Amino acid sequence: MIPIGPFARLTRLSVKQLRSYDALGLLAPARVDDGSGYRYYHPAQARTAITIGLLRSLDVPLETIRELLVADDEAADRLLATHRTRLAAELARTERTIRALRHLRSDLELMPHRVREGVDPPRRLLAIRGTSSAERLADDAAAEISRLLATLPPSTSAETPVIGLYPLDLDDDVTFSVGVEVSAVTDAWVAEVDPSSDGIRPVDNALVDVEIPGGPVARAVHVGPHDELPLAWFPLLAWARERGHEVVGPVRERYVDDPATTEPHLLRTEISIRFETSGDPA
């Protein structure tokens, strides 16, 4: 048996780390002295200790580490491949965010987007609802867009942009919807008329019926990663503010391109916000 101090030195870990692994239920000492409470480890536990240290350095989730410690080689390879994909996505997101920060720090115009006025008719969507943090909203919305497009018939998904609806103010938990217009989807595929409610009842329980009010809107088109959409929202909302218009949520993003098949810098997104002028009824 090896005391905790020498065992930490042998495995190139700290005593604090070993105590943390024990508290997390990842690696318990082989023996704890009843009188002194001192911890002892068996030499065979060194492989597990080093493995946990490496996985923690890669920010592998605790539940995944628990699975890896008892997995066979095939299952372990599968879990590691999944985490590698997650890290690659995080790296891509980090690079896009850095590009956006460089854009903000450059001498380029902050408000290059041309804002146009228009009038939108009322719309009805068959949508997927999701919840995210404000920080991860772009990534989570992109994942839901791809999931929604994967459920559409090829003839529909190729021709029907997805519309995202987001609250005007972003709190810690953001509830959003992404969907396609009911008129663009065949009733036989996802929905049927429900006589009792005189409305659409989605066949797929994951889809909900969402109504978007019509009215005057301000809109702009952004070309680039979804992470950079705040760069377009700023001039749009500033335009409304300068004219004394009261904006009304939800804010709308119409995704012309599928993020799963289009390079981030080529993604086209039409963003719009409904507003009320001083002469509009309350």
Order of alpha helices (4+ residues) and beta strands (2+ residues): beta-alpha-alpha-beta-beta-alpha-alpha-alpha-beta-beta-alpha-alpha-beta-beta-alpha-beta-beta-beta-beta-alpha-beta-beta
